[in-house]
Amino acid sequence: MVSTTGAAPRTAPVFSGEGLVRGVQERLRERLHLVRDPGTRAVGIAFDDSAASGNALDAPGEGPELVGTLPPGYPEWLGDRAFGIAHGVRFPYVAGEMANGIATTDMVVAMAEADMLGFFGAGGLDHRRVEAAVAELGRRLAGRRNWGVNLIHSPSEPALEEKVADLLLAHRVPVVSASAYMALTPAVVRCSASGLTTDRSGRIVRRTRLFAKVSRPEVAQQFMSPAPPAILDALLANGRITPTEAELAARAPVADDVTVEADSGGHTDNRPLSVLLPVLLDLSTTLAARFGGPPVRVGAAGGLGTPRSVAAAFAAGAAYVVTGTVNQVSTEAGLSAVGKELLAAADIADVCMAPASDMFELGVRLQVLRRGTLFPGRAAQLYEAYQTYDSLEAIPADLRTRLERDILRQSFQEAWATTRAYWLDRDAIEVERAERDPRHLMALVFRSYLGRSSQWAISGEPSRRNDYQIWCGPAMGAFNRWTHGSFLAQPEHRSVVQIGRNLLEGAAVVTRAQQLRAAGVAVPPAAFGFRPRPLS
């Protein structure tokens, strides 16, 4: 006789109620058996320490019938394993590049050390600050390849875009995330092509891996295809890439990973993820068949503020997920305490669209926080004036008074003097153009308010509390509702890693609950409601 002293208890299988909820939420990393009650034909669950698991096959007529087994569940398995191999990460999870340094070097380091991937938010920063951040990351993350820096499309400052690309390549930044692109530029193609080689089998090997955040299929297609010959020829003629790099770039897609940017904070087309993600997944497969090689991996971003939304993205086929807005409340984020408090009070409808500083003249808008700030309305007033009048001098006196008093808080002349000094230091060509073109001068003055409004939110400038520009999508409100009353509701617990791990852990729980439901188990709704908890 085999002694049972000290053996694990043999519990009965569970077919309904709280026991099902606990089994789903508390025993994710255990093998789970599906069993059928011979009398009611209901399908339930049992674990290896359950009474049914030991006798279901040995004596099928005497108890619940074993009808299937699910392996243990792990957050690491939610995405495409090729993503983890390519980037040296354990989890298919990325902290996106919130501009103006809101995605800080500390955030990138924390993500890398937790075996995830993070991008420094270089957009909107001058070259010197980007260079300092890249040098710091190179020191702190020496030998690691799971970190990167943002390269943002700058149609009004193409020279700056080129300069940042030079910097990222010179410092051998392992991953570059291209964002806000409407078409390929020489700078982003050069980041993709530089350093291309082949291994012994002839497979193309990249020195710099490129992500592309897109909101439209026509833009995604450009990144999922080899670079246009015209751009490659021009880069080759100018000595920016080698003949070998040009030849290999003509055979490989521009990007390794394309992120579907749905209803996100900041630059967005507000497209639903459930509509856009399947389209781009199909596009990736189609283009891979056309050009050869494996499909470009497709990830999901925008609207991901709860475990259920993350699980839905993975269930739809996302290779990885990218979060942004919710990370602005993390302890590592470069946003002021007041700004974080405003975000923590937001609900899903407390967002709206406002003119974008970097693409003001093009009429591009971005999604921002509406509750607690007057920025969206004030920015709209400036854009309306720009659309209506040809110069600052043409603006009627009463409107001019309101704009100077309520928004700029200085005269147009004073505002231009400040703006002119800024651009003389950043790009003097803009000043030369403005002094020839009164409408461009007006745009620069108005853009200065839009640009500084973000800086005021970052620094917590008290005199400009009502002018804070905080990029925010509706996911922030969903995140706040999910974390309410939990340990993640406390600001000091909101590290970027805890946010990420809880979203992934919860997504794995939701995925298991749905697997059981699809297998015929009557899973209670509560089983899908993962609550945040300290994870390590």
C-alpha positions in Angstrom: 0.0 0.0 0.0 1.3 3.5 -0.9 1.2 5.9 2.0 -0.8 9.1 1.4 0.7 10.9 4.4 1.6 14.5 3.5 0.1 14.1 0.0 -1.7 17.0 -1.7 -5.5 17.0 -0.9 -7.7 15.4 -3.5 -10.4 17.9 -4.2 -13.6 17.4 -6.2 -14.0 18.8 -9.7 -15.8 22.1 -10.0 -18.7 22.8 -12.3 -19.9 26.2 -11.3 -19.7 29.1 -8.9 -16.9 30.6 -6.9 -14.8 27.5 -7.2 -14.6 28.1 -11.0 -13.6 31.7 -10.5 -10.8 30.7 -8.0 -9.6 27.9 -10.3 -9.3 30.3 -13.2 -7.7 33.2 -11.4 -5.5 31.6 -8.8 -4.2 28.5 -10.6 -3.2 29.8 -13.9 0.2 28.1 -13.9 -1.1 24.6 -13.3 -2.3 22.0 -15.8 -6.1 22.0 -15.9 -8.4 19.1 -16.9 -11.8 19.4 -18.5 -14.2 16.9 -17.1 -17.8 16.0 -17.9 -20.4 15.0 -15.2 -21.9 11.7 -16.4 -25.3 12.7 -15.1 -25.8 16.3 -16.0 -23.3 16.3 -18.9 -22.0 19.7 -17.6 -18.3 20.4 -18.3 -16.2 21.5 -15.3 -12.6 21.7 -14.3 -10.2 19.7 -12.2 -6.5 20.0 -11.3 -3.8 17.4 -10.7 -4.7 17.3 -7.0 -8.4 16.7 -7.8 -10.2 13.4 -7.1 -11.3 13.3 -10.8 -7.8 13.7 -12.2 -6.5 10.5 -10.7 -9.4 8.2 -11.7 -11.0 9.7 -14.8 -9.1 7.5 -17.2 -8.6 4.5 -14.9 -12.3 4.2 -14.2 -14.2 6.2 -16.7 -17.6 4.7 -15.7 -17.3 5.6 -12.1 -16.9 9.4 -12.1 -16.5 12.5 -14.2 -15.2 11.8 -17.7 -11.9 13.4 -18.7 -12.5 15.2 -22.0 -9.4 17.4 -22.3 -6.5 19.1 -20.7 -5.1 22.6 -20.9 -1.4 23.3 -20.3 -0.4 25.8 -17.7 -0.9 29.5 -18.7 1.8 32.1 -18.9 1.8 35.7 -19.9 5.0 35.0 -21.9 3.0 32.8 -24.3 0.4 35.3 -25.2 2.2 36.8 -28.2 4.5 35.7 -31.0 7.5 33.8 -29.7 9.5 35.1 -32.6 9.1 38.6 -31.1 10.8 37.5 -27.9 13.6 35.9 -29.8 14.2 38.8 -32.1 14.3 41.4 -29.4 15.7 39.4 -26.5 12.6 39.8 -24.3 10.6 37.4 -22.1 7.3 39.2 -22.5 5.5 40.4 -25.7 5.0 43.8 -24.2 6.3 47.3 -25.1 6.2 50.6 -23.3 5.8 53.1 -26.1 7.7 56.3 -26.8 5.7 59.2 -25.1 7.2 62.3 -26.6 9.1 65.2 -24.9 10.9 62.7 -22.7 7.8 61.6 -20.8 9.0 58.1 -21.6 12.2 58.6 -19.6 15.5 56.8 -19.6 14.5 55.4 -16.2 11.4 53.9 -17.8 13.4 52.3 -20.6 15.9 50.8 -18.1 13.1 49.4 -15.9 11.5 47.8 -18.9 14.7 46.3 -20.2 15.6 44.9 -16.8 12.2 43.3 -16.5 12.7 41.5 -19.8 10.3 43.8 -21.7 11.0 46.5 -24.3 10.8 50.2 -23.9 11.4 53.3 -26.1 12.7 56.6 -25.0 10.4 59.5 -26.0 12.7 61.6 -28.2 10.0 63.3 -30.2 9.9 67.1 -29.5 13.3 67.2 -27.8 16.3 69.0 -29.2 19.3 67.0 -30.5 21.4 67.6 -27.4 18.8 66.1 -25.1 18.4 63.1 -27.3 22.1 62.6 -27.5 22.5 62.8 -23.7 19.6 60.2 -23.3 21.1 57.8 -25.8 24.5 58.0 -24.2 23.0 57.3 -20.8 21.0 54.3 -22.1 24.1 53.0 -23.8 25.9 53.0 -20.5 23.2 51.7 -18.3 22.0 49.0 -20.7 25.4 47.9 -22.1 25.1 44.5 -23.7 21.3 44.5 -23.8 19.4 44.8 -27.1 15.8 45.2 -25.6 15.7 49.0 -25.7 15.2 51.7 -28.2 14.6 55.3 -29.1 11.9 57.1 -31.1 12.4 58.7 -34.5 9.4 60.9 -35.2 8.4 62.2 -38.6 9.2 65.9 -38.7 7.7 67.4 -41.9 8.3 70.9 -40.7 11.9 70.1 -39.6 13.4 67.5 -42.0 16.9 68.5 -41.0 16.2 67.6 -37.3 14.8 64.2 -38.4 18.0 63.5 -40.3 20.1 64.7 -37.4 18.3 62.4 -34.9 18.7 59.5 -37.4 22.4 60.2 -37.6 22.6 60.1 -33.8 20.7 56.8 -33.4 22.9 55.1 -36.0 26.2 56.5 -34.7 25.4 55.2 -31.2 24.2 51.8 -32.5 20.8 52.1 -30.8 19.5 48.6 -31.1 15.8 49.4 -31.9 14.2 52.4 -33.5 10.5 53.2 -33.3 9.3 55.3 -36.2 6.1 57.2 -35.5 3.8 59.8 -37.1 5.0 58.9 -40.6 2.6 59.5 -43.5 5.2 58.3 -46.0 8.7 57.0 -46.0 11.6 59.5 -45.7 15.3 59.0 -46.4 16.0 59.3 -42.7 13.8 56.3 -41.7 14.9 54.2 -44.7 18.5 54.8 -43.7 17.8 53.6 -40.2 16.4 50.4 -41.6 19.1 49.8 -44.3 22.2 50.8 -42.4 24.2 47.8 -41.2 22.3 45.2 -43.2 24.3 42.0 -43.7 23.7 38.3 -44.3 24.6 35.3 -42.3 26.1 32.0 -43.6 22.8 30.8 -44.8 22.1 34.0 -46.8 19.5 35.2 -44.4 19.4 39.0 -44.0 20.6 40.2 -40.6 19.8 43.7 -39.2 22.0 45.8 -37.0 19.1 48.2 -36.3 15.6 46.7 -35.9 12.8 49.1 -36.9 9.3 49.4 -35.5 6.7 51.5 -37.3 3.6 52.8 -35.6 0.8 53.3 -38.2 -2.9 54.0 -38.4 -3.6 53.5 -42.0 -3.1 50.5 -44.3 -1.5 52.5 -47.1 1.2 53.6 -44.7 1.6 50.1 -43.2 2.2 48.8 -46.7 5.2 51.1 -47.2 6.8 49.8 -44.0 5.9 46.1 -44.8 7.5 46.4 -48.3 11.1 46.9 -49.4 12.2 50.6 -49.6 11.4 52.4 -52.9 14.3 52.3 -55.4 14.3 56.1 -55.7 15.1 56.5 -52.0 17.7 53.8 -52.0 19.3 55.2 -55.1 19.5 58.6 -53.6 21.0 57.4 -50.3 23.5 55.3 -52.2 24.5 58.3 -54.5 25.0 60.5 -51.5 27.1 57.9 -49.7 24.6 57.4 -46.9 24.4 53.6 -47.4 26.7 51.1 -49.1 26.0 49.1 -52.2 25.6 46.0 -50.2 23.1 47.7 -47.9 21.2 49.1 -50.8 21.0 45.6 -52.4 19.8 44.0 -49.2 17.3 46.8 -48.4 15.7 46.2 -51.8 14.9 42.6 -50.7 13.7 43.2 -47.1 10.8 45.0 -45.6 11.6 48.4 -44.1 10.3 47.4 -40.7 10.6 44.3 -38.6 7.5 45.1 -36.6 4.5 47.2 -37.5 2.3 48.5 -34.6 -1.3 49.2 -35.3 -2.0 52.5 -33.5 -5.7 52.6 -32.9 -7.6 55.0 -30.6 -4.5 56.2 -28.7 -3.3 59.3 -27.0 -1.3 61.8 -29.1 -1.2 61.2 -32.8 -4.0 59.0 -33.8 -6.7 58.5 -36.5 -9.1 57.2 -33.8 -9.6 53.9 -35.7 -11.1 51.0 -33.6 -8.4 48.3 -33.0 -10.9 45.6 -33.8 -11.3 47.0 -37.3 -7.7 48.0 -38.1 -5.7 45.1 -36.6 -7.3 42.3 -38.8 -6.7 44.4 -41.9 -3.0 44.9 -41.2 -2.5 41.2 -40.2 -4.0 40.2 -43.6 -1.9 42.8 -45.4 1.3 41.5 -43.8 0.5 38.0 -45.0 -0.3 39.2 -48.5 2.9 41.2 -48.8 5.1 38.4 -47.4 3.7 36.1 -50.2 4.5 38.8 -52.8 8.1 39.7 -51.6 9.1 36.4 -50.0 10.3 35.9 -46.4 8.2 35.7 -43.2 5.4 38.2 -42.6 6.2 41.3 -40.8 5.1 41.0 -37.2 2.0 43.1 -36.3 1.4 44.5 -32.8 -1.4 46.4 -31.2 -1.6 49.8 -29.5 -4.3 52.2 -28.6 -7.1 51.5 -26.1 -5.1 49.0 -24.1 -5.8 49.9 -20.5 -7.2 46.7 -19.0 -6.4 43.0 -19.1 -9.5 42.3 -21.2 -8.5 44.7 -23.9 -5.0 43.3 -23.9 -6.3 39.7 -24.1 -8.6 40.8 -27.0 -5.6 42.1 -28.9 -3.7 38.9 -28.5 -6.8 36.8 -29.3 -7.1 38.8 -32.6 -3.6 37.8 -33.6 -1.4 40.6 -32.3 2.3 39.5 -32.0 2.8 42.0 -29.1 1.1 44.9 -27.4 2.2 48.5 -26.9 0.9 50.7 -24.1 1.4 54.5 -23.8 -1.2 56.7 -22.1 -1.4 54.5 -19.0 2.4 54.6 -18.5 2.2 58.4 -18.0 1.0 57.8 -14.4 3.9 55.5 -13.6 6.5 56.5 -11.1 9.2 56.6 -13.9 7.2 58.9 -16.2 8.5 62.4 -16.9 5.2 64.1 -16.1 4.5 66.3 -13.1 2.6 65.1 -10.1 -0.2 67.4 -11.0 -0.3 66.1 -14.5 -0.5 62.5 -13.2 -3.3 63.5 -10.8 -5.3 64.9 -13.7 -4.8 61.6 -15.6 -5.8 59.6 -12.5 -9.1 61.4 -12.4 -10.0 60.8 -16.1 -12.8 58.7 -17.3 -13.2 57.2 -20.8 -15.0 60.2 -22.3 -12.6 62.8 -20.8 -10.6 63.1 -24.0 -10.8 65.1 -27.2 -8.9 66.1 -30.3 -6.7 69.2 -30.5 -4.2 70.8 -33.0 -0.8 69.2 -33.0 2.2 71.5 -32.6 4.5 69.5 -34.8 2.1 69.4 -37.7 0.1 72.5 -37.0 0.1 73.9 -40.6 -1.1 70.6 -42.0 -4.1 70.5 -39.8 -3.1 67.4 -38.0 -4.8 66.8 -34.6 -3.9 64.7 -31.6 -5.9 63.2 -28.7 -5.5 64.9 -25.4 -7.0 65.1 -21.9 -10.0 67.4 -21.8 -11.0 67.2 -18.2 -9.2 69.6 -15.9 -7.5 71.7 -18.6 -8.6 74.5 -21.0 -5.9 73.6 -23.5 -8.1 71.9 -26.2 -10.4 74.9 -26.5 -7.5 77.4 -26.5 -5.5 75.5 -29.1 -8.6 75.4 -31.3 -9.0 79.1 -31.1 -5.4 79.6 -32.3 -5.8 77.2 -35.2 -9.1 78.9 -36.2 -7.3 82.3 -36.3 -4.5 80.7 -38.4 -7.0 79.3 -40.8 -8.9 82.6 -41.1 -6.2 85.3 -41.3 -3.0 85.7 -43.3 -0.9 87.3 -40.6 -0.9 88.4 -37.0 -1.4 91.9 -38.2 -4.6 90.9 -40.0 -6.3 89.6 -36.8 -9.1 91.9 -35.6 -8.3 94.0 -32.5 -10.9 92.3 -30.2 -9.8 88.8 -31.1 -6.2 89.8 -30.8 -6.8 91.1 -27.3 -8.4 87.8 -26.2 -5.6 85.7 -27.7 -2.9 87.9 -26.1 -4.6 88.2 -22.7 -6.1 84.7 -22.2 -3.9 82.4 -24.1 -0.4 83.8 -24.9 -0.3 86.1 -21.9 1.9 88.4 -23.9 1.6 90.6 -26.9 2.1 89.2 -30.4 5.4 91.1 -30.6 6.7 89.7 -27.3 5.5 86.2 -28.3 7.4 86.4 -31.6 10.6 87.6 -29.8 10.5 84.6 -27.6 9.7 82.3 -30.4 12.4 83.8 -32.6 15.0 83.2 -30.0 14.0 79.6 -29.6 14.2 78.9 -33.4 17.5 80.7 -33.8 18.9 78.2 -31.4 17.1 75.2 -32.9 16.9 75.9 -36.6 17.6 79.4 -37.9 16.1 78.5 -41.3 12.7 78.7 -39.7 13.3 82.3 -38.6 14.5 83.2 -42.1 11.3 81.7 -43.6 9.1 83.4 -41.1 10.5 86.8 -41.7 9.7 86.3 -45.4 6.3 84.7 -44.8 3.9 86.4 -42.3 1.6 83.4 -42.2 4.5 81.1 -41.3 5.5 83.6 -38.6 1.9 83.4 -37.2 2.1 79.6 -37.2 5.4 79.6 -35.3 3.9 81.9 -32.6 0.8 79.8 -32.2 2.9 76.6 -32.2 5.0 78.0 -29.4 1.9 77.9 -27.2 1.1 74.4 -28.2 4.7 73.2 -27.6 5.1 75.0 -24.2 1.7 73.7 -23.0 3.2 70.2 -23.0 6.3 71.4 -21.2 4.1 73.1 -18.5 2.4 69.8 -17.8 5.8 68.1 -17.6 7.3 70.6 -15.2 4.1 71.2 -13.3 4.2 75.0 -13.9 1.6 76.3 -11.4 0.8 79.5 -13.2 -0.2 77.6 -16.3 -2.3 74.9 -14.6 -5.2 75.5 -17.0 -3.1 75.2 -20.1 -1.6 71.7 -19.6 -1.5 69.6 -22.7 -1.5 66.0 -21.7 -1.7 63.3 -24.4 -4.4 60.9 -23.5 -6.6 58.2 -25.0 -9.8 56.7 -23.6 -7.7 53.7 -22.2 -6.8 56.0 -19.3 -10.3 56.0 -18.1 -10.7 52.3 -18.4 -7.4 51.8 -16.5 -8.6 54.1 -13.7 -11.8 52.1 -13.4 -10.0 48.8 -13.4 -7.4 49.9 -10.8 -9.9 51.7 -8.5 -9.6 50.5 -4.9 -6.6 48.2 -5.7 -2.9 48.6 -4.9 -2.3 50.1 -8.3 -4.6 53.0 -7.4 -1.8 54.3 -5.2 0.6 56.5 -7.1 3.7 55.0 -5.3 2.8 51.5 -6.5 2.4 52.5 -10.2 5.7 51.5 -11.6 5.8 50.9 -15.3 6.8 47.3 -14.7 3.9 46.6 -12.2 1.5 48.1 -14.7 2.8 45.9 -17.5 3.0 42.7 -15.5 -0.6 43.2 -14.2 -2.0 43.8 -17.6 -0.2 40.7 -19.0 -1.1 38.5 -16.0 -4.7 39.6 -16.2 -4.7 39.0 -20.0 -3.5 35.5 -19.4 -6.3 34.9 -16.9 -8.9 36.3 -19.3 -7.5 34.1 -22.1 -7.8 31.0 -19.9 -11.4 31.9 -18.9 -12.3 32.3 -22.6 -10.6 28.9 -23.4 -12.8 27.3 -20.8 -15.9 29.0 -22.0 -15.2 27.9 -25.6 -14.8 24.3 -24.3 -18.3 24.4 -22.8 -17.6 25.3 -19.2 -20.2 27.7 -17.7 -17.6 30.3 -16.7 -19.0 33.0 -14.4 -18.4 36.6 -15.6 -16.4 37.2 -12.4 -13.7 34.9 -13.7 -12.8 37.5 -16.4 -12.4 40.3 -13.8 -8.7 40.1 -12.8 -7.8 42.5 -10.0 -4.4 44.2 -9.8 -2.0 42.7 -7.3 1.8 43.1 -6.5 3.7 40.8 -9.0 7.3 39.9 -9.2 
